[in-house]
Amino acid sequence: MSPDAIVFEILTRLPAKAVWRFKVVCKEWCHLLSTRQFEKVHSDRSLLPSKQKTLVIRDLIATVHPIDFATAQYGPGTTITCPFYPDITGISILSHMDGLLCAWVHDTHELFLWNPTTTTYKTLSNSNGRGIFVDSTGTIAFFKDHLHDYKVMHVIRNQHAFEAHVYSRLLACWTEIPFPAKLEYLDRKFSWSTGTQCGATVYYTITQPLIRGKNVIIAFDTFSGHVTELQFPPIQTNGVLETNMLTVQDALYMFVTNGLQERTLQLWILRQDHWINVFTPPPIPPISERLWCSITHYMTNGKWFVMTNSHTLYEIDTDMRPLQYFHTVNSLDAGVGAVYLETVVAPDI
């Protein structure tokens, strides 16, 4: 193995913050640590529970917490600076991938890519109006294509048609694409989830959460651009319905919470366009209405944790094979936080 290969092997195994500091050692290391190959290998080797951090934003103060798996609680927080505008009043984290967070600034409606580990960020919005996000009419998906290009897809529900644009980190620009979903889903009575990538497909749930209405899943093929519709898990709705999709070991899962004063929690897995129930534990005891959108799911070593904002923890054992790492749903605490990997993936190239 050559000396350069040895250096590469060593540096890709170091913590992200250490790697970021090593960029100033010399020009050669700065170039090496900035390549897409390095960030890909380093990111893949960072898929460990110890590299996961929880970001919580309250009153525009951002704190980063480690997670103690022995107690399933957050460790002491470290305050970091939100690197956007000084006078903003609200930030939401819409999605995350490989240490990059897709953030939305409420005041200006702009979208950003932000790596809180390296404190770097990139504004995605431009003067042509691309990347201007309005939560009542839009939804986003953060995904990675076969060329390891990070992309943000912004779907807008206009009055009579869908409008969709994709931002490419590699090209640093927005491109308009067709989004041939059924026009009935333009109706504001439907609630759209953030997109979740599994393989080469991005999945959205489209629900009528407050009534016993129509609930479906649509799948967007990132290669062909085709949109197909999948059946929703066979669930009898009884009150407020909430769904969260996530990908674990190349399989798509969906948490479904349903009910009013007493809520049920179910976990489903998608197998060949059909949903299979993994488990239905006993109903969750009554919780405050303001916490309904704040249930977070953690998984590690075959155990799934369901934690509310009140720090009440529900632990569920399954017969699934052990996981090498864990994921969470895209949002945390109603969009004001995220659980993310510490990586050196840059918001731009």
C-alpha positions as a LaTeX table, in Angstrom:
\begin{tabular}{lrrr}
\hline
Residue & $x$ (\AA) & $y$ (\AA) & $z$ (\AA) \\
\hline
Met1 & 0.00 & 0.00 & 0.00 \\
Ser2 & 1.36 & 3.42 & $-0.98$ \\
Pro3 & 1.96 & 6.17 & 1.61 \\
Asp4 & $-0.95$ & 8.17 & 0.15 \\
Ala5 & $-3.24$ & 5.14 & 0.48 \\
Ile6 & $-2.17$ & 4.65 & 4.10 \\
Val7 & $-2.91$ & 8.30 & 4.88 \\
Phe8 & $-6.31$ & 7.92 & 3.21 \\
Glu9 & $-7.14$ & 4.83 & 5.26 \\
Ile10 & $-6.15$ & 6.52 & 8.52 \\
Leu11 & $-7.93$ & 9.83 & 7.91 \\
Thr12 & $-11.20$ & 8.23 & 6.80 \\
Arg13 & $-11.44$ & 6.55 & 10.20 \\
Leu14 & $-10.97$ & 9.70 & 12.28 \\
Pro15 & $-13.78$ & 11.78 & 13.82 \\
Ala16 & $-15.23$ & 14.43 & 11.52 \\
Lys17 & $-14.10$ & 17.37 & 13.64 \\
Ala18 & $-10.51$ & 16.12 & 13.63 \\
Val19 & $-10.59$ & 15.64 & 9.86 \\
Trp20 & $-11.93$ & 19.15 & 9.41 \\
Arg21 & $-9.04$ & 20.59 & 11.45 \\
Phe22 & $-6.50$ & 18.63 & 9.40 \\
Lys23 & $-7.48$ & 20.55 & 6.28 \\
Val24 & $-5.11$ & 23.32 & 7.31 \\
Val25 & $-2.07$ & 21.00 & 7.62 \\
Cys26 & $-1.07$ & 21.40 & 3.97 \\
Lys27 & $-2.53$ & 21.93 & 0.49 \\
Glu28 & $-2.29$ & 18.24 & $-0.35$ \\
Trp29 & $-4.32$ & 17.21 & 2.69 \\
Cys30 & $-6.84$ & 19.99 & 2.09 \\
His31 & $-7.36$ & 18.70 & $-1.45$ \\
Leu32 & $-7.59$ & 15.07 & $-0.32$ \\
Leu33 & $-10.07$ & 15.80 & 2.48 \\
Ser34 & $-12.27$ & 17.80 & 0.11 \\
Thr35 & $-12.72$ & 15.11 & $-2.54$ \\
Arg36 & $-16.07$ & 13.36 & $-3.05$ \\
Gln37 & $-14.33$ & 9.98 & $-2.70$ \\
Phe38 & $-12.98$ & 10.90 & 0.73 \\
Glu39 & $-16.29$ & 12.22 & 2.03 \\
Lys40 & $-18.09$ & 9.11 & 0.73 \\
Val41 & $-15.71$ & 6.65 & 2.41 \\
His42 & $-15.58$ & 8.71 & 5.62 \\
Ser43 & $-19.38$ & 8.98 & 5.69 \\
Asp44 & $-19.80$ & 5.21 & 5.18 \\
Arg45 & $-17.39$ & 4.54 & 8.04 \\
Ser46 & $-19.28$ & 6.97 & 10.28 \\
Leu47 & $-22.42$ & 4.80 & 10.39 \\
Leu48 & $-21.96$ & 4.05 & 14.08 \\
Pro49 & $-24.18$ & 4.95 & 17.03 \\
Ser50 & $-21.32$ & 6.84 & 18.66 \\
Lys51 & $-21.16$ & 9.17 & 15.65 \\
Gln52 & $-24.85$ & 10.10 & 15.95 \\
Lys53 & $-25.75$ & 13.41 & 17.57 \\
Thr54 & $-29.05$ & 15.08 & 18.38 \\
Leu55 & $-29.51$ & 18.71 & 17.37 \\
Val56 & $-32.21$ & 20.63 & 19.24 \\
Ile57 & $-33.15$ & 24.21 & 18.36 \\
Arg58 & $-35.18$ & 26.12 & 20.95 \\
Asp59 & $-35.56$ & 29.91 & 20.88 \\
Leu60 & $-32.98$ & 29.95 & 18.05 \\
Ile61 & $-30.36$ & 28.43 & 20.35 \\
Ala62 & $-28.92$ & 25.24 & 18.87 \\
Thr63 & $-27.47$ & 22.58 & 21.12 \\
Val64 & $-25.87$ & 19.29 & 20.11 \\
His65 & $-26.30$ & 16.30 & 22.43 \\
Pro66 & $-24.73$ & 12.84 & 22.43 \\
Ile67 & $-27.07$ & 9.91 & 23.07 \\
Asp68 & $-26.48$ & 7.58 & 25.99 \\
Phe69 & $-27.64$ & 4.15 & 24.83 \\
Ala70 & $-27.46$ & 2.73 & 28.33 \\
Thr71 & $-30.10$ & 5.15 & 29.60 \\
Ala72 & $-31.65$ & 6.15 & 26.26 \\
Gln73 & $-31.30$ & 9.78 & 27.31 \\
Tyr74 & $-29.54$ & 12.78 & 25.82 \\
Gly75 & $-26.15$ & 13.72 & 27.23 \\
Pro76 & $-25.07$ & 17.28 & 28.11 \\
Gly77 & $-25.47$ & 19.68 & 25.23 \\
Thr78 & $-22.91$ & 21.84 & 23.45 \\
Thr79 & $-24.17$ & 25.15 & 22.07 \\
Ile80 & $-23.41$ & 25.90 & 18.42 \\
Thr81 & $-24.21$ & 28.94 & 16.30 \\
Cys82 & $-27.02$ & 28.87 & 13.75 \\
Pro83 & $-25.10$ & 30.31 & 10.77 \\
Phe84 & $-27.99$ & 32.01 & 9.00 \\
Tyr85 & $-29.36$ & 35.52 & 9.43 \\
Pro86 & $-29.02$ & 37.32 & 12.77 \\
Asp87 & $-32.65$ & 38.50 & 13.07 \\
Ile88 & $-34.61$ & 35.41 & 12.04 \\
Thr89 & $-37.49$ & 34.20 & 14.18 \\
Gly90 & $-37.77$ & 30.55 & 13.18 \\
Ile91 & $-35.87$ & 27.59 & 11.70 \\
Ser92 & $-37.06$ & 24.09 & 10.86 \\
Ile93 & $-35.00$ & 21.05 & 9.89 \\
Leu94 & $-36.93$ & 19.44 & 7.05 \\
Ser95 & $-34.67$ & 16.48 & 6.32 \\
His96 & $-31.14$ & 15.16 & 6.74 \\
Met97 & $-28.66$ & 12.79 & 5.13 \\
Asp98 & $-25.03$ & 11.89 & 5.83 \\
Gly99 & $-24.49$ & 14.78 & 8.21 \\
Leu100 & $-26.15$ & 17.40 & 5.99 \\
Leu101 & $-29.34$ & 19.06 & 7.20 \\
Cys102 & $-31.88$ & 20.64 & 4.89 \\
Ala103 & $-32.98$ & 23.70 & 6.84 \\
Trp104 & $-35.83$ & 26.13 & 6.21 \\
Val105 & $-35.76$ & 29.72 & 7.49 \\
His106 & $-39.34$ & 30.79 & 8.22 \\
Asp107 & $-38.82$ & 34.54 & 7.77 \\
Thr108 & $-37.44$ & 34.42 & 4.21 \\
His109 & $-38.76$ & 30.95 & 3.20 \\
Glu110 & $-35.25$ & 30.09 & 1.99 \\
Leu111 & $-33.78$ & 26.59 & 1.98 \\
Phe112 & $-30.24$ & 25.82 & 3.14 \\
Leu113 & $-27.92$ & 22.84 & 3.32 \\
Trp114 & $-26.07$ & 22.92 & 6.63 \\
Asn115 & $-23.42$ & 20.71 & 8.18 \\
Pro116 & $-23.51$ & 21.53 & 11.92 \\
Thr117 & $-20.31$ & 19.56 & 12.54 \\
Thr118 & $-18.19$ & 21.70 & 10.23 \\
Thr119 & $-20.51$ & 24.77 & 10.60 \\
Thr120 & $-20.58$ & 25.22 & 6.80 \\
Tyr121 & $-23.76$ & 25.98 & 4.90 \\
Lys122 & $-25.08$ & 26.74 & 1.41 \\
Thr123 & $-28.10$ & 28.83 & 0.40 \\
Leu124 & $-30.24$ & 26.92 & $-2.09$ \\
Ser125 & $-32.72$ & 29.68 & $-2.89$ \\
Asn126 & $-31.94$ & 31.95 & $-5.85$ \\
Ser127 & $-33.17$ & 35.14 & $-7.49$ \\
Asn128 & $-35.43$ & 33.18 & $-9.86$ \\
Gly129 & $-37.57$ & 32.04 & $-6.94$ \\
Arg130 & $-36.26$ & 28.50 & $-6.87$ \\
Gly131 & $-35.89$ & 27.02 & $-3.40$ \\
Ile132 & $-38.49$ & 29.29 & $-1.80$ \\
Phe133 & $-40.38$ & 26.95 & 0.51 \\
Val134 & $-43.93$ & 27.41 & 1.82 \\
Asp135 & $-44.95$ & 24.56 & 4.11 \\
Ser136 & $-48.68$ & 24.76 & 3.31 \\
Thr137 & $-48.14$ & 24.10 & $-0.41$ \\
Gly138 & $-44.75$ & 22.42 & $-0.67$ \\
Thr139 & $-42.80$ & 19.38 & 0.39 \\
Ile140 & $-39.17$ & 18.41 & $-0.03$ \\
Ala141 & $-37.15$ & 15.23 & $-0.38$ \\
Phe142 & $-33.43$ & 15.02 & 0.32 \\
Phe143 & $-31.83$ & 12.10 & $-1.50$ \\
Lys144 & $-28.61$ & 10.80 & $-3.04$ \\
Asp145 & $-28.39$ & 9.49 & $-6.59$ \\
His146 & $-26.23$ & 6.74 & $-8.11$ \\
Leu147 & $-23.43$ & 9.26 & $-8.79$ \\
His148 & $-23.26$ & 10.18 & $-5.09$ \\
Asp149 & $-24.79$ & 13.56 & $-5.87$ \\
Tyr150 & $-26.88$ & 15.00 & $-3.05$ \\
Lys151 & $-30.16$ & 16.41 & $-4.32$ \\
Val152 & $-33.12$ & 18.31 & $-2.89$ \\
Met153 & $-36.45$ & 17.88 & $-4.66$ \\
His154 & $-39.03$ & 20.60 & $-4.02$ \\
Val155 & $-42.61$ & 19.75 & $-5.01$ \\
Ile156 & $-45.15$ & 22.58 & $-5.03$ \\
Arg157 & $-48.91$ & 22.10 & $-5.13$ \\
Asn158 & $-50.21$ & 24.93 & $-7.27$ \\
Gln159 & $-53.92$ & 25.49 & $-7.86$ \\
His160 & $-54.16$ & 23.39 & $-11.01$ \\
Ala161 & $-50.86$ & 21.54 & $-11.37$ \\
Phe162 & $-47.77$ & 20.20 & $-9.63$ \\
Glu163 & $-44.49$ & 22.05 & $-10.01$ \\
Ala164 & $-41.24$ & 20.29 & $-9.16$ \\
His165 & $-37.59$ & 21.32 & $-9.16$ \\
Val166 & $-34.45$ & 19.41 & $-8.16$ \\
Tyr167 & $-31.33$ & 21.05 & $-6.75$ \\
Ser168 & $-28.06$ & 19.26 & $-7.50$ \\
Arg169 & $-25.11$ & 19.79 & $-5.16$ \\
Leu170 & $-22.77$ & 18.72 & $-7.97$ \\
Leu171 & $-24.17$ & 21.22 & $-10.50$ \\
Ala172 & $-25.12$ & 23.87 & $-7.90$ \\
Cys173 & $-28.37$ & 24.70 & $-9.68$ \\
Trp174 & $-32.08$ & 23.91 & $-9.84$ \\
Thr175 & $-33.67$ & 21.95 & $-12.70$ \\
Glu176 & $-37.39$ & 21.74 & $-13.38$ \\
Ile177 & $-38.75$ & 18.20 & $-13.75$ \\
Pro178 & $-42.20$ & 16.70 & $-14.41$ \\
Phe179 & $-44.04$ & 15.28 & $-11.42$ \\
Pro180 & $-47.01$ & 13.31 & $-12.80$ \\
Ala181 & $-48.98$ & 12.64 & $-9.60$ \\
Lys182 & $-52.78$ & 12.61 & $-9.59$ \\
Leu183 & $-54.25$ & 16.10 & $-9.59$ \\
Glu184 & $-56.67$ & 15.22 & $-6.79$ \\
Tyr185 & $-53.71$ & 15.35 & $-4.38$ \\
Leu186 & $-53.35$ & 19.08 & $-5.05$ \\
Asp187 & $-56.25$ & 19.57 & $-2.66$ \\
Arg188 & $-55.20$ & 21.21 & 0.61 \\
Lys189 & $-57.23$ & 18.66 & 2.58 \\
Phe190 & $-54.35$ & 16.25 & 1.97 \\
Ser191 & $-51.22$ & 16.37 & 4.13 \\
Trp192 & $-47.94$ & 15.48 & 2.41 \\
Ser193 & $-44.98$ & 14.03 & 4.27 \\
Thr194 & $-41.35$ & 14.80 & 3.57 \\
Gly195 & $-39.97$ & 12.38 & 1.01 \\
Thr196 & $-38.03$ & 9.33 & 2.24 \\
Gln197 & $-35.48$ & 7.62 & 0.00 \\
Cys198 & $-35.22$ & 3.85 & $-0.19$ \\
Gly199 & $-33.02$ & 2.57 & $-3.00$ \\
Ala200 & $-33.64$ & 4.65 & $-6.11$ \\
Thr201 & $-37.17$ & 5.61 & $-5.03$ \\
Val202 & $-38.50$ & 8.50 & $-2.97$ \\
Tyr203 & $-41.71$ & 7.77 & $-1.05$ \\
Tyr204 & $-44.33$ & 10.21 & 0.24 \\
Thr205 & $-47.35$ & 9.58 & 2.43 \\
Ile206 & $-50.45$ & 11.55 & 1.46 \\
Thr207 & $-53.03$ & 11.48 & 4.22 \\
Gln208 & $-56.14$ & 13.12 & 5.56 \\
Pro209 & $-55.00$ & 12.95 & 9.19 \\
Leu210 & $-57.97$ & 14.54 & 10.93 \\
Ile211 & $-60.77$ & 12.67 & 9.16 \\
Arg212 & $-61.38$ & 9.13 & 8.03 \\
Gly213 & $-60.45$ & 10.02 & 4.48 \\
Lys214 & $-58.16$ & 8.71 & 1.78 \\
Asn215 & $-54.59$ & 7.74 & 2.68 \\
Val216 & $-52.09$ & 6.68 & 0.00 \\
Ile217 & $-48.37$ & 6.44 & $-0.68$ \\
Ile218 & $-46.78$ & 7.65 & $-3.88$ \\
Ala219 & $-43.38$ & 6.55 & $-5.11$ \\
Phe220 & $-41.14$ & 8.71 & $-7.31$ \\
Asp221 & $-38.51$ & 6.83 & $-9.32$ \\
Thr222 & $-35.38$ & 9.02 & $-9.32$ \\
Phe223 & $-34.08$ & 7.34 & $-12.51$ \\
Ser224 & $-37.15$ & 7.42 & $-14.76$ \\
Gly225 & $-39.19$ & 10.18 & $-13.09$ \\
His226 & $-42.25$ & 7.91 & $-13.00$ \\
Val227 & $-44.76$ & 8.29 & $-10.19$ \\
Thr228 & $-46.69$ & 5.25 & $-8.97$ \\
Glu229 & $-49.30$ & 4.90 & $-6.25$ \\
Leu230 & $-49.09$ & 2.29 & $-3.49$ \\
Gln231 & $-51.73$ & 1.13 & $-1.07$ \\
Phe232 & $-51.60$ & 2.41 & 2.48 \\
Pro233 & $-51.24$ & $-0.18$ & 5.27 \\
Pro234 & $-54.68$ & $-1.60$ & 6.18 \\
Ile235 & $-55.28$ & 0.51 & 9.27 \\
Gln236 & $-58.64$ & 1.44 & 10.75 \\
Thr237 & $-58.29$ & 5.14 & 11.49 \\
Asn238 & $-59.69$ & 6.29 & 14.81 \\
Gly239 & $-58.83$ & 9.92 & 15.48 \\
Val240 & $-55.62$ & 11.66 & 14.47 \\
Leu241 & $-53.41$ & 9.66 & 12.10 \\
Glu242 & $-49.65$ & 10.29 & 11.90 \\
Thr243 & $-47.08$ & 8.48 & 9.80 \\
Asn244 & $-43.28$ & 8.47 & 9.68 \\
Met245 & $-41.29$ & 6.54 & 7.09 \\
Leu246 & $-37.65$ & 5.58 & 7.44 \\
Thr247 & $-35.12$ & 3.35 & 5.73 \\
Val248 & $-33.14$ & 0.71 & 7.61 \\
Gln249 & $-30.77$ & $-1.66$ & 5.82 \\
Asp250 & $-32.33$ & $-0.94$ & 2.41 \\
Ala251 & $-35.87$ & $-1.66$ & 3.61 \\
Leu252 & $-38.67$ & 0.88 & 3.98 \\
Tyr253 & $-40.50$ & 1.01 & 7.32 \\
Met254 & $-43.44$ & 3.07 & 8.45 \\
Phe255 & $-44.44$ & 4.01 & 11.98 \\
Val256 & $-48.15$ & 4.78 & 12.27 \\
Thr257 & $-49.70$ & 6.41 & 15.33 \\
Asn258 & $-53.47$ & 6.57 & 15.48 \\
Gly259 & $-56.12$ & 7.59 & 17.98 \\
Leu260 & $-57.20$ & 10.39 & 20.29 \\
Gln261 & $-56.79$ & 10.15 & 24.06 \\
Glu262 & $-55.26$ & 6.70 & 23.75 \\
Arg263 & $-53.03$ & 6.19 & 20.74 \\
Thr264 & $-51.82$ & 3.01 & 19.10 \\
Leu265 & $-48.43$ & 2.56 & 17.51 \\
Gln266 & $-47.75$ & 0.16 & 14.65 \\
Leu267 & $-44.66$ & $-0.62$ & 12.61 \\
Trp268 & $-44.98$ & $-1.79$ & 9.00 \\
Ile269 & $-42.42$ & $-2.90$ & 6.40 \\
Leu270 & $-42.83$ & $-2.66$ & 2.62 \\
Arg271 & $-42.27$ & $-5.92$ & 0.77 \\
Gln272 & $-42.86$ & $-5.97$ & $-3.02$ \\
Asp273 & $-45.43$ & $-3.15$ & $-2.91$ \\
His274 & $-47.29$ & $-4.74$ & 0.03 \\
Trp275 & $-47.15$ & $-3.68$ & 3.67 \\
Ile276 & $-46.48$ & $-6.30$ & 6.35 \\
Asn277 & $-47.13$ & $-5.57$ & 10.02 \\
Val278 & $-43.97$ & $-6.00$ & 12.11 \\
Phe279 & $-45.57$ & $-5.34$ & 15.48 \\
Thr280 & $-48.47$ & $-3.65$ & 17.22 \\
Pro281 & $-47.58$ & $-3.03$ & 20.88 \\
Pro282 & $-50.11$ & $-2.11$ & 23.56 \\
Pro283 & $-51.64$ & 1.36 & 23.18 \\
Ile284 & $-49.51$ & 4.32 & 24.28 \\
Pro285 & $-50.94$ & 5.94 & 27.43 \\
Pro286 & $-52.64$ & 9.32 & 26.89 \\
Ile287 & $-50.20$ & 12.11 & 26.10 \\
Ser288 & $-50.63$ & 15.83 & 25.61 \\
Glu289 & $-51.90$ & 16.95 & 22.23 \\
Arg290 & $-48.85$ & 19.19 & 21.76 \\
Leu291 & $-46.64$ & 16.09 & 21.89 \\
Trp292 & $-48.42$ & 14.20 & 19.13 \\
Cys293 & $-46.06$ & 15.53 & 16.48 \\
Ser294 & $-43.00$ & 15.00 & 18.67 \\
Ile295 & $-42.62$ & 11.23 & 18.84 \\
Thr296 & $-39.12$ & 10.16 & 17.82 \\
His297 & $-37.99$ & 6.65 & 16.97 \\
Tyr298 & $-34.58$ & 5.22 & 17.74 \\
Met299 & $-33.31$ & 1.78 & 16.82 \\
Thr300 & $-30.15$ & $-0.05$ & 17.76 \\
Asn301 & $-29.25$ & $-3.71$ & 18.25 \\
Gly302 & $-32.77$ & $-4.88$ & 17.44 \\
Lys303 & $-34.53$ & $-2.58$ & 19.93 \\
Trp304 & $-36.83$ & 0.22 & 18.87 \\
Phe305 & $-37.25$ & 3.18 & 21.18 \\
Val306 & $-40.22$ & 5.53 & 21.05 \\
Met307 & $-39.54$ & 8.73 & 22.98 \\
Thr308 & $-41.83$ & 11.70 & 23.53 \\
Asn309 & $-40.86$ & 15.27 & 24.32 \\
Ser310 & $-41.62$ & 14.60 & 27.96 \\
His311 & $-38.67$ & 12.14 & 27.86 \\
Thr312 & $-40.99$ & 9.20 & 28.47 \\
Leu313 & $-39.37$ & 6.23 & 26.77 \\
Tyr314 & $-41.08$ & 3.15 & 25.38 \\
Glu315 & $-38.79$ & 0.26 & 24.48 \\
Ile316 & $-39.91$ & $-2.52$ & 22.15 \\
Asp317 & $-37.95$ & $-5.70$ & 21.45 \\
Thr318 & $-38.31$ & $-7.27$ & 18.02 \\
Asp319 & $-36.97$ & $-10.38$ & 16.38 \\
Met320 & $-35.22$ & $-8.34$ & 13.70 \\
Arg321 & $-31.56$ & $-9.02$ & 13.05 \\
Pro322 & $-29.22$ & $-6.65$ & 14.89 \\
Leu323 & $-28.62$ & $-3.27$ & 13.31 \\
Gln324 & $-25.14$ & $-1.86$ & 12.84 \\
Tyr325 & $-26.49$ & 1.66 & 13.30 \\
Phe326 & $-29.77$ & 3.42 & 13.85 \\
His327 & $-31.84$ & 5.98 & 12.00 \\
Thr328 & $-34.66$ & 8.28 & 13.00 \\
Val329 & $-37.57$ & 9.87 & 11.25 \\
Asn330 & $-36.77$ & 13.02 & 9.34 \\
Ser331 & $-38.21$ & 15.43 & 11.87 \\
Leu332 & $-37.67$ & 15.81 & 15.59 \\
Asp333 & $-39.63$ & 17.98 & 18.00 \\
Ala334 & $-41.97$ & 19.34 & 15.29 \\
Gly335 & $-39.11$ & 20.16 & 12.93 \\
Val336 & $-36.78$ & 22.00 & 15.30 \\
Gly337 & $-34.08$ & 19.41 & 15.46 \\
Ala338 & $-32.61$ & 16.29 & 13.94 \\
Val339 & $-30.54$ & 13.24 & 14.73 \\
Tyr340 & $-27.61$ & 13.26 & 12.36 \\
Leu341 & $-24.20$ & 11.78 & 11.66 \\
Glu342 & $-21.03$ & 13.72 & 12.32 \\
Thr343 & $-19.40$ & 13.82 & 8.87 \\
Val344 & $-17.32$ & 16.13 & 6.70 \\
Val345 & $-19.82$ & 16.12 & 3.80 \\
Ala346 & $-19.84$ & 19.68 & 2.45 \\
Pro347 & $-22.99$ & 21.63 & 1.48 \\
Asp348 & $-21.32$ & 22.50 & $-1.82$ \\
Ile349 & $-18.42$ & 21.32 & $-3.95$ \\
\hline
\end{tabular}
